[in-house]
Amino acid sequence: MAKTASLNIRIDPETNSGAEELFGSFGITVTDAVNMFLRQSLMEGGLPFRLKQPRYNAETEAAMRECEEMLVSGNYKRYSSTKEMFADILAGDDDDDV
């Protein structure tokens, strides 16, 4: 058997349990998964995945979906200028039936 080095990491119990369940469904252990991650990192010369910022919060995601739906349906107000748009906003037009 090849010589091995020990790596001690600290993770919260919930993450560990989830990882054990996930990797177990593939027939591998968390140790196997960490070894795969490290080997892939060495082959890539860095992290083997793209780092991204966390997703938007639920309210922002809902607003983005609403905007997409409005674009698809064409059901939104249109203005001929930003001056007209701000005048409408500042007038407190509560007309939600666009």
C-alpha positions as CSV (number, residue, x, y, z in Angstrom):
1,M,0.0,0.0,0.0
2,A,1.3,3.5,-0.9
3,K,2.3,5.8,1.9
4,T,-0.4,8.3,2.8
5,A,-0.5,11.7,4.6
6,S,-3.2,12.6,7.0
7,L,-5.3,15.7,6.3
8,N,-7.5,17.0,9.2
9,I,-10.3,19.3,8.2
10,R,-13.0,20.9,10.3
11,I,-16.5,21.0,8.9
12,D,-19.9,21.4,10.6
13,P,-21.8,18.2,11.3
14,E,-24.6,19.1,8.9
15,T,-22.2,19.6,6.0
16,N,-20.4,16.4,6.8
17,S,-23.6,14.4,7.0
18,G,-24.8,15.9,3.7
19,A,-21.5,15.2,2.0
20,E,-21.4,11.6,3.3
21,E,-24.9,11.0,1.9
22,L,-24.2,12.6,-1.4
23,F,-20.9,10.9,-2.1
24,G,-22.2,7.6,-0.7
25,S,-24.9,7.7,-3.4
26,F,-21.9,7.6,-5.9
27,G,-20.3,4.7,-4.0
28,I,-17.4,6.8,-2.7
29,T,-16.4,8.2,0.7
30,V,-15.8,11.8,1.7
31,T,-12.1,10.9,1.7
32,D,-12.3,9.6,-1.9
33,A,-14.1,12.8,-2.9
34,V,-11.4,15.0,-1.2
35,N,-8.7,13.0,-3.0
36,M,-10.5,13.5,-6.3
37,F,-10.8,17.2,-5.7
38,L,-7.1,17.6,-4.9
39,R,-6.0,15.5,-7.9
40,Q,-8.3,17.5,-10.2
41,S,-7.0,20.7,-8.7
42,L,-3.4,19.6,-9.5
43,M,-4.4,18.7,-13.1
44,E,-6.2,22.0,-13.6
45,G,-3.5,24.1,-11.9
46,G,-6.1,25.7,-9.7
47,L,-9.6,25.1,-8.4
48,P,-11.5,22.7,-10.7
49,F,-14.5,24.9,-10.9
50,R,-15.5,28.5,-11.5
51,L,-16.0,30.7,-8.5
52,K,-19.2,32.7,-8.5
53,Q,-20.8,35.1,-6.2
54,P,-23.8,33.8,-4.2
55,R,-27.2,33.8,-5.8
56,Y,-29.4,36.8,-5.3
57,N,-31.8,36.9,-2.4
58,A,-35.4,35.6,-2.9
59,E,-36.9,39.1,-3.3
60,T,-34.4,40.1,-6.0
61,E,-34.9,36.8,-7.8
62,A,-38.7,37.3,-7.7
63,A,-38.2,40.8,-9.1
64,M,-36.0,39.4,-11.9
65,R,-38.6,36.7,-12.8
66,E,-41.3,39.4,-12.8
67,C,-39.3,41.5,-15.2
68,E,-38.7,38.5,-17.5
69,E,-42.4,37.8,-17.5
70,M,-43.2,41.4,-18.3
71,L,-40.8,41.3,-21.3
72,V,-42.3,38.1,-22.6
73,S,-45.9,39.3,-22.3
74,G,-45.3,42.9,-23.4
75,N,-47.4,44.0,-20.4
76,Y,-45.4,47.0,-19.1
77,K,-45.5,50.8,-19.2
78,R,-43.4,52.6,-21.9
79,Y,-42.1,56.2,-21.7
80,S,-40.8,58.5,-24.4
81,S,-38.2,60.0,-22.1
82,T,-36.7,59.5,-18.7
83,K,-38.3,62.8,-17.7
84,E,-41.7,61.4,-18.4
85,M,-40.9,58.2,-16.5
86,F,-39.7,60.1,-13.4
87,A,-42.7,62.4,-13.5
88,D,-44.9,59.3,-13.4
89,I,-43.0,57.8,-10.6
90,L,-42.9,61.0,-8.5
91,A,-46.6,61.6,-9.1
92,G,-47.1,58.4,-7.1
93,D,-49.0,56.7,-9.8
94,D,-50.1,53.4,-8.1
95,D,-51.6,52.0,-11.2
96,D,-50.5,48.3,-10.9
97,D,-52.7,47.3,-13.9
98,V,-50.0,48.0,-16.5
